[in-house]
Amino acid sequence: MDDTTKKELQSAAFERLIQHLRERNDVQNLDLMNLAGFCRNCLSKWYREEANKNNISISDSEAREHVYGMPYSDWKSKYQK
């Protein structure tokens, strides 16, 4: 498999993970952290860090909105227990 195809597949899998977490808003970040060692906020930080490595400026709130599918404050008020 060539590197371009590999990166495309990894990107698609990442977006699928994000979509899955958006749909599973019943699963709290604390639950994810306890079971998997990462949460939605970790994903958003990793996303921002990778953007920064490529000289793309993304704020924490923009990265979180990408992962959560809405502003973080909205997600917290709707779903955080």
MOPAC internal coordinates of N, CA, C and O (Angstrom, degrees):
PM7 1SCF
backbone

  N    0.0000 0     0.00 0     0.00 0    0    0    0
  C    1.4534 1     0.00 0     0.00 0    1    0    0
  C    1.5311 1   107.61 1     0.00 0    2    1    0
  O    1.2310 1   120.67 1   -45.90 1    3    2    1
  N    1.3179 1   116.32 1   134.10 1    3    2    1
  C    1.4642 1   118.90 1   179.59 1    5    3    2
  C    1.5347 1   110.37 1   -81.26 1    6    5    3
  O    1.2310 1   120.93 1   -17.72 1    7    6    5
  N    1.3187 1   115.83 1   162.28 1    7    6    5
  C    1.4706 1   121.68 1  -174.88 1    9    7    6
  C    1.5259 1   112.57 1   -61.70 1   10    9    7
  O    1.2310 1   120.06 1   142.17 1   11   10    9
  N    1.3323 1   117.49 1   -37.83 1   11   10    9
  C    1.4685 1   120.13 1  -179.62 1   13   11   10
  C    1.5215 1   110.75 1   -63.07 1   14   13   11
  O    1.2310 1   120.41 1   133.71 1   15   14   13
  N    1.3161 1   116.82 1   -46.29 1   15   14   13
  C    1.4678 1   121.11 1   178.72 1   17   15   14
  C    1.5241 1   110.26 1   -62.95 1   18   17   15
  O    1.2310 1   120.58 1   136.45 1   19   18   17
  N    1.3188 1   116.49 1   -43.55 1   19   18   17
  C    1.4623 1   120.77 1   179.51 1   21   19   18
  C    1.5278 1   110.69 1   -59.14 1   22   21   19
  O    1.2310 1   120.09 1   134.68 1   23   22   21
  N    1.3358 1   117.44 1   -45.32 1   23   22   21
  C    1.4700 1   121.15 1   179.79 1   25   23   22
  C    1.5254 1   111.67 1   -66.12 1   26   25   23
  O    1.2310 1   120.17 1   143.18 1   27   26   25
  N    1.3226 1   117.28 1   -36.82 1   27   26   25
  C    1.4647 1   120.76 1   177.33 1   29   27   26
  C    1.5242 1   110.88 1   -64.42 1   30   29   27
  O    1.2310 1   120.49 1   137.71 1   31   30   29
  N    1.3201 1   116.67 1   -42.29 1   31   30   29
  C    1.4658 1   120.54 1   178.43 1   33   31   30
  C    1.5270 1   111.21 1   -66.28 1   34   33   31
  O    1.2310 1   120.40 1   138.27 1   35   34   33
  N    1.3346 1   116.83 1   -41.73 1   35   34   33
  C    1.4593 1   120.60 1   178.48 1   37   35   34
  C    1.5218 1   110.63 1   -63.37 1   38   37   35
  O    1.2310 1   120.80 1   138.82 1   39   38   37
  N    1.3182 1   116.07 1   -41.18 1   39   38   37
  C    1.4642 1   120.45 1   178.86 1   41   39   38
  C    1.5262 1   110.84 1   -63.40 1   42   41   39
  O    1.2310 1   120.64 1   136.33 1   43   42   41
  N    1.3257 1   116.38 1   -43.67 1   43   42   41
  C    1.4650 1   120.46 1   179.36 1   45   43   42
  C    1.5264 1   110.79 1   -63.98 1   46   45   43
  O    1.2310 1   120.42 1   139.79 1   47   46   45
  N    1.3330 1   116.81 1   -40.21 1   47   46   45
  C    1.4654 1   120.22 1   178.55 1   49   47   46
  C    1.5222 1   110.84 1   -65.40 1   50   49   47
  O    1.2310 1   119.98 1   140.26 1   51   50   49
  N    1.3333 1   117.64 1   -39.74 1   51   50   49
  C    1.4618 1   121.79 1   177.62 1   53   51   50
  C    1.5285 1   110.44 1   -62.20 1   54   53   51
  O    1.2310 1   120.28 1   133.49 1   55   54   53
  N    1.3241 1   117.06 1   -46.51 1   55   54   53
  C    1.4649 1   120.48 1   179.00 1   57   55   54
  C    1.5243 1   111.07 1   -64.07 1   58   57   55
  O    1.2310 1   120.46 1   145.81 1   59   58   57
  N    1.3123 1   116.74 1   -34.19 1   59   58   57
  C    1.4694 1   119.99 1   177.14 1   61   59   58
  C    1.5221 1   110.98 1   -68.01 1   62   61   59
  O    1.2310 1   120.40 1   140.58 1   63   62   61
  N    1.3290 1   116.85 1   -39.42 1   63   62   61
  C    1.4658 1   120.82 1   175.52 1   65   63   62
  C    1.5249 1   110.23 1   -61.35 1   66   65   63
  O    1.2310 1   120.37 1   134.96 1   67   66   65
  N    1.3129 1   116.91 1   -45.04 1   67   66   65
  C    1.4638 1   120.69 1   178.94 1   69   67   66
  C    1.5297 1   110.11 1   -60.38 1   70   69   67
  O    1.2310 1   120.24 1   134.28 1   71   70   69
  N    1.3333 1   117.14 1   -45.72 1   71   70   69
  C    1.4631 1   120.28 1   179.38 1   73   71   70
  C    1.5262 1   110.75 1   -61.10 1   74   73   71
  O    1.2310 1   120.41 1   138.59 1   75   74   73
  N    1.3091 1   116.82 1   -41.41 1   75   74   73
  C    1.4676 1   121.21 1   178.77 1   77   75   74
  C    1.5341 1   110.54 1   -60.93 1   78   77   75
  O    1.2310 1   120.33 1   135.73 1   79   78   77
  N    1.3334 1   116.98 1   -44.27 1   79   78   77
  C    1.4636 1   120.44 1   179.68 1   81   79   78
  C    1.5206 1   111.78 1   -67.86 1   82   81   79
  O    1.2310 1   120.01 1   147.64 1   83   82   81
  N    1.3255 1   117.58 1   -32.36 1   83   82   81
  C    1.4696 1   120.44 1   175.28 1   85   83   82
  C    1.5162 1   110.63 1   -64.38 1   86   85   83
  O    1.2310 1   120.97 1   139.04 1   87   86   85
  N    1.3306 1   115.75 1   -40.96 1   87   86   85
  C    1.4711 1   120.44 1  -179.86 1   89   87   86
  C    1.5190 1   111.68 1   -72.26 1   90   89   87
  O    1.2310 1   119.88 1   150.11 1   91   90   89
  N    1.3194 1   117.83 1   -29.89 1   91   90   89
  C    1.4618 1   122.31 1  -178.85 1   93   91   90
  C    1.5292 1   110.18 1   -97.48 1   94   93   91
  O    1.2310 1   121.36 1  -124.10 1   95   94   93
  N    1.3421 1   115.00 1    55.90 1   95   94   93
  C    1.4633 1   119.37 1  -179.43 1   97   95   94
  C    1.5240 1   112.20 1   -69.68 1   98   97   95
  O    1.2310 1   120.41 1   172.36 1   99   98   97
  N    1.3338 1   116.83 1    -7.64 1   99   98   97
  C    1.4615 1   120.31 1   175.14 1  101   99   98
  C    1.5228 1   111.29 1   -74.77 1  102  101   99
  O    1.2310 1   120.24 1   159.89 1  103  102  101
  N    1.3212 1   117.14 1   -20.11 1  103  102  101
  C    1.4555 1   121.38 1   179.26 1  105  103  102
  C    1.5245 1   108.66 1   -85.68 1  106  105  103
  O    1.2310 1   120.87 1   -62.03 1  107  106  105
  N    1.3051 1   115.94 1   117.97 1  107  106  105
  C    1.4544 1   121.63 1  -177.04 1  109  107  106
  C    1.5252 1   111.12 1   -80.80 1  110  109  107
  O    1.2310 1   120.79 1   -27.21 1  111  110  109
  N    1.3236 1   116.10 1   152.79 1  111  110  109
  C    1.4596 1   120.92 1   178.39 1  113  111  110
  C    1.5258 1   111.58 1   -57.42 1  114  113  111
  O    1.2310 1   120.33 1   141.99 1  115  114  113
  N    1.3102 1   116.97 1   -38.01 1  115  114  113
  C    1.4592 1   120.90 1   179.04 1  117  115  114
  C    1.5264 1   110.67 1   -61.29 1  118  117  115
  O    1.2310 1   120.65 1   139.27 1  119  118  117
  N    1.3344 1   116.37 1   -40.73 1  119  118  117
  C    1.4646 1   120.36 1   177.17 1  121  119  118
  C    1.5312 1   110.40 1   -61.77 1  122  121  119
  O    1.2310 1   120.87 1   134.26 1  123  122  121
  N    1.3267 1   115.95 1   -45.74 1  123  122  121
  C    1.4664 1   120.33 1   178.58 1  125  123  122
  C    1.5229 1   110.56 1   -60.16 1  126  125  123
  O    1.2310 1   120.74 1   134.44 1  127  126  125
  N    1.3233 1   116.19 1   -45.56 1  127  126  125
  C    1.4555 1   120.92 1  -177.74 1  129  127  126
  C    1.5262 1   110.62 1   -62.38 1  130  129  127
  O    1.2310 1   120.34 1   136.85 1  131  130  129
  N    1.3239 1   116.95 1   -43.15 1  131  130  129
  C    1.4665 1   120.69 1  -179.35 1  133  131  130
  C    1.5278 1   112.39 1   -66.55 1  134  133  131
  O    1.2310 1   120.45 1   142.30 1  135  134  133
  N    1.3243 1   116.75 1   -37.70 1  135  134  133
  C    1.4617 1   120.42 1  -175.66 1  137  135  134
  C    1.5293 1   113.49 1   -90.06 1  138  137  135
  O    1.2310 1   120.39 1   141.52 1  139  138  137
  N    1.3364 1   116.86 1   -38.48 1  139  138  137
  C    1.4666 1   119.82 1  -171.74 1  141  139  138
  C    1.5202 1   113.96 1  -113.17 1  142  141  139
  O    1.2310 1   120.35 1   164.95 1  143  142  141
  N    1.3228 1   116.93 1   -15.05 1  143  142  141
  C    1.4606 1   119.59 1   179.98 1  145  143  142
  C    1.5124 1   113.83 1    82.73 1  146  145  143
  O    1.2310 1   120.08 1  -171.01 1  147  146  145
  N    1.3368 1   117.45 1     8.99 1  147  146  145
  C    1.4617 1   122.37 1   174.80 1  149  147  146
  C    1.5195 1   107.98 1  -151.86 1  150  149  147
  O    1.2310 1   120.93 1   -16.24 1  151  150  149
  N    1.3364 1   115.83 1   163.76 1  151  150  149
  C    1.4585 1   120.46 1   179.44 1  153  151  150
  C    1.5303 1   109.51 1  -142.37 1  154  153  151
  O    1.2310 1   120.72 1     6.71 1  155  154  153
  N    1.3008 1   116.24 1  -173.29 1  155  154  153
  C    1.4622 1   121.16 1   179.71 1  157  155  154
  C    1.5261 1   111.03 1   -60.77 1  158  157  155
  O    1.2310 1   120.77 1   141.28 1  159  158  157
  N    1.3311 1   116.13 1   -38.72 1  159  158  157
  C    1.4642 1   119.34 1   179.76 1  161  159  158
  C    1.5280 1   110.87 1   -65.65 1  162  161  159
  O    1.2310 1   120.18 1   142.70 1  163  162  161
  N    1.3294 1   117.25 1   -37.30 1  163  162  161
  C    1.4724 1   120.67 1   175.28 1  165  163  162
  C    1.5251 1   109.74 1   -60.40 1  166  165  163
  O    1.2310 1   120.40 1   133.30 1  167  166  165
  N    1.3268 1   116.84 1   -46.70 1  167  166  165
  C    1.4623 1   120.20 1   179.58 1  169  167  166
  C    1.5215 1   111.37 1   -58.81 1  170  169  167
  O    1.2310 1   120.79 1   137.87 1  171  170  169
  N    1.3283 1   116.09 1   -42.13 1  171  170  169
  C    1.4671 1   118.62 1  -179.22 1  173  171  170
  C    1.5386 1   110.94 1   -66.70 1  174  173  171
  O    1.2310 1   120.18 1   143.41 1  175  174  173
  N    1.3233 1   117.27 1   -36.59 1  175  174  173
  C    1.4737 1   120.35 1   177.14 1  177  175  174
  C    1.5191 1   110.91 1   -66.43 1  178  177  175
  O    1.2310 1   120.24 1   137.59 1  179  178  177
  N    1.3209 1   117.15 1   -42.41 1  179  178  177
  C    1.4679 1   120.87 1   178.53 1  181  179  178
  C    1.5246 1   110.13 1   -63.25 1  182  181  179
  O    1.2310 1   120.58 1   140.04 1  183  182  181
  N    1.3200 1   116.50 1   -39.96 1  183  182  181
  C    1.4669 1   121.79 1   178.83 1  185  183  182
  C    1.5337 1   109.89 1   -61.85 1  186  185  183
  O    1.2310 1   120.69 1   133.01 1  187  186  185
  N    1.3191 1   116.29 1   -46.99 1  187  186  185
  C    1.4667 1   121.43 1   179.19 1  189  187  186
  C    1.5247 1   110.79 1   -63.41 1  190  189  187
  O    1.2310 1   120.14 1   136.60 1  191  190  189
  N    1.3183 1   117.34 1   -43.40 1  191  190  189
  C    1.4631 1   121.11 1  -179.93 1  193  191  190
  C    1.5293 1   111.54 1   -61.88 1  194  193  191
  O    1.2310 1   120.60 1   138.76 1  195  194  193
  N    1.3274 1   116.47 1   -41.24 1  195  194  193
  C    1.4668 1   119.64 1   178.48 1  197  195  194
  C    1.5255 1   110.78 1   -67.22 1  198  197  195
  O    1.2310 1   120.31 1   142.35 1  199  198  197
  N    1.3141 1   117.02 1   -37.65 1  199  198  197
  C    1.4675 1   119.89 1   176.03 1  201  199  198
  C    1.5250 1   109.85 1   -61.78 1  202  201  199
  O    1.2310 1   120.69 1   134.30 1  203  202  201
  N    1.3204 1   116.29 1   -45.70 1  203  202  201
  C    1.4631 1   120.43 1  -179.66 1  205  203  202
  C    1.5221 1   111.97 1   -61.23 1  206  205  203
  O    1.2310 1   120.06 1   143.07 1  207  206  205
  N    1.3384 1   117.48 1   -36.93 1  207  206  205
  C    1.4628 1   121.01 1   177.27 1  209  207  206
  C    1.5257 1   111.30 1   -60.85 1  210  209  207
  O    1.2310 1   120.96 1   152.89 1  211  210  209
  N    1.3291 1   115.77 1   -27.11 1  211  210  209
  C    1.4588 1   121.62 1  -179.34 1  213  211  210
  C    1.5310 1   111.56 1  -100.83 1  214  213  211
  O    1.2310 1   121.10 1  -159.07 1  215  214  213
  N    1.3403 1   115.50 1    20.93 1  215  214  213
  C    1.4740 1   121.87 1   179.02 1  217  215  214
  C    1.5223 1   113.07 1    57.68 1  218  217  215
  O    1.2310 1   120.90 1  -144.97 1  219  218  217
  N    1.3224 1   115.88 1    35.03 1  219  218  217
  C    1.4585 1   122.51 1   175.07 1  221  219  218
  C    1.5201 1   106.68 1  -111.81 1  222  221  219
  O    1.2310 1   120.96 1   -58.91 1  223  222  221
  N    1.3067 1   115.77 1   121.09 1  223  222  221
  C    1.4576 1   120.16 1  -177.04 1  225  223  222
  C    1.5263 1   110.17 1   -88.63 1  226  225  223
  O    1.2310 1   120.99 1   -63.91 1  227  226  225
  N    1.3156 1   115.72 1   116.09 1  227  226  225
  C    1.4636 1   122.59 1   176.62 1  229  227  226
  C    1.5224 1   106.99 1  -130.19 1  230  229  227
  O    1.2310 1   120.63 1   -49.89 1  231  230  229
  N    1.3071 1   116.40 1   130.11 1  231  230  229
  C    1.4608 1   120.21 1   179.00 1  233  231  230
  C    1.5318 1   109.95 1   -78.02 1  234  233  231
  O    1.2310 1   121.20 1   -14.90 1  235  234  233
  N    1.3325 1   115.32 1   165.10 1  235  234  233
  C    1.4662 1   119.92 1   175.78 1  237  235  234
  C    1.5222 1   110.63 1   -57.74 1  238  237  235
  O    1.2310 1   120.57 1   137.04 1  239  238  237
  N    1.3265 1   116.51 1   -42.96 1  239  238  237
  C    1.4679 1   119.19 1  -177.86 1  241  239  238
  C    1.5294 1   111.64 1   -66.97 1  242  241  239
  O    1.2310 1   119.71 1   143.79 1  243  242  241
  N    1.3355 1   118.16 1   -36.21 1  243  242  241
  C    1.4681 1   120.57 1   176.72 1  245  243  242
  C    1.5236 1   111.01 1   -66.86 1  246  245  243
  O    1.2310 1   120.55 1   138.77 1  247  246  245
  N    1.3139 1   116.55 1   -41.23 1  247  246  245
  C    1.4597 1   120.57 1   178.71 1  249  247  246
  C    1.5272 1   110.55 1   -65.56 1  250  249  247
  O    1.2310 1   120.44 1   137.49 1  251  250  249
  N    1.3093 1   116.76 1   -42.51 1  251  250  249
  C    1.4717 1   119.71 1   178.72 1  253  251  250
  C    1.5171 1   110.49 1   -64.09 1  254  253  251
  O    1.2310 1   120.33 1   139.59 1  255  254  253
  N    1.3247 1   116.97 1   -40.41 1  255  254  253
  C    1.4629 1   119.54 1   179.68 1  257  255  254
  C    1.5313 1   110.50 1   -62.65 1  258  257  255
  O    1.2310 1   120.31 1   144.11 1  259  258  257
  N    1.3256 1   117.02 1   -35.89 1  259  258  257
  C    1.4642 1   119.79 1   177.22 1  261  259  258
  C    1.5313 1   110.51 1   -63.32 1  262  261  259
  O    1.2310 1   120.22 1   137.09 1  263  262  261
  N    1.3085 1   117.18 1   -42.91 1  263  262  261
  C    1.4640 1   121.04 1  -178.32 1  265  263  262
  C    1.5257 1   111.39 1   -74.45 1  266  265  263
  O    1.2310 1   120.18 1   135.29 1  267  266  265
  N    1.3198 1   117.26 1   -44.71 1  267  266  265
  C    1.4667 1   120.96 1  -175.41 1  269  267  266
  C    1.5298 1   113.05 1   -80.43 1  270  269  267
  O    1.2310 1   120.33 1   157.93 1  271  270  269
  N    1.3382 1   116.97 1   -22.07 1  271  270  269
  C    1.4558 1   120.06 1  -177.77 1  273  271  270
  C    1.5050 1   113.62 1    80.70 1  274  273  271
  O    1.2310 1   120.73 1  -170.62 1  275  274  273
  N    1.3079 1   116.21 1     9.38 1  275  274  273
  C    1.4737 1   123.43 1   179.63 1  277  275  274
  C    1.5242 1   106.86 1  -169.04 1  278  277  275
  O    1.2310 1   119.85 1   -13.36 1  279  278  277
  N    1.3160 1   117.88 1   166.64 1  279  278  277
  C    1.4654 1   118.23 1   175.19 1  281  279  278
  C    1.5299 1   110.72 1   -56.98 1  282  281  279
  O    1.2310 1   121.16 1   -38.53 1  283  282  281
  N    1.3197 1   115.38 1   141.47 1  283  282  281
  C    1.4647 1   121.15 1  -176.30 1  285  283  282
  C    1.5199 1   111.65 1   -57.20 1  286  285  283
  O    1.2310 1   120.28 1   140.16 1  287  286  285
  N    1.3207 1   117.06 1   -39.84 1  287  286  285
  C    1.4716 1   119.91 1  -179.94 1  289  287  286
  C    1.5273 1   110.91 1   -62.20 1  290  289  287
  O    1.2310 1   119.92 1   143.16 1  291  290  289
  N    1.3233 1   117.75 1   -36.84 1  291  290  289
  C    1.4669 1   120.73 1   177.36 1  293  291  290
  C    1.5247 1   110.77 1   -65.79 1  294  293  291
  O    1.2310 1   120.63 1   135.61 1  295  294  293
  N    1.3559 1   116.39 1   -44.39 1  295  294  293
  C    1.4588 1   120.25 1  -179.72 1  297  295  294
  C    1.5341 1   109.63 1   -61.53 1  298  297  295
  O    1.2310 1   120.82 1   135.70 1  299  298  297
  N    1.3394 1   116.04 1   -44.30 1  299  298  297
  C    1.4664 1   119.61 1  -179.28 1  301  299  298
  C    1.5221 1   110.83 1   -59.54 1  302  301  299
  O    1.2310 1   120.16 1   135.13 1  303  302  301
  N    1.3311 1   117.31 1   -44.87 1  303  302  301
  C    1.4700 1   119.26 1  -176.80 1  305  303  302
  C    1.5219 1   111.86 1   -70.12 1  306  305  303
  O    1.2310 1   120.02 1   151.03 1  307  306  305
  N    1.3372 1   117.58 1   -28.97 1  307  306  305
  C    1.4680 1   120.54 1  -179.01 1  309  307  306
  C    1.5215 1   113.01 1   -84.58 1  310  309  307
  O    1.2310 1   120.12 1   140.79 1  311  310  309
  N    1.3462 1   117.38 1   -39.21 1  311  310  309
  C    1.4497 1   119.53 1  -166.55 1  313  311  310
  C    1.5233 1   116.72 1  -122.76 1  314  313  311
  O    1.2310 1   119.67 1   158.03 1  315  314  313
  N    1.3169 1   118.23 1   -21.97 1  315  314  313
  C    1.4642 1   118.54 1  -175.95 1  317  315  314
  C    1.5175 1   110.11 1   -74.86 1  318  317  315
  O    1.2310 1   121.24 1   -49.60 1  319  318  317
  N    1.3260 1   115.23 1   130.40 1  319  318  317
  C    1.4620 1   120.68 1  -178.19 1  321  319  318
  C    1.4997 1   110.96 1   -91.83 1  322  321  319
  O    1.2310 1   120.10 1   180.00 1  323  322  321

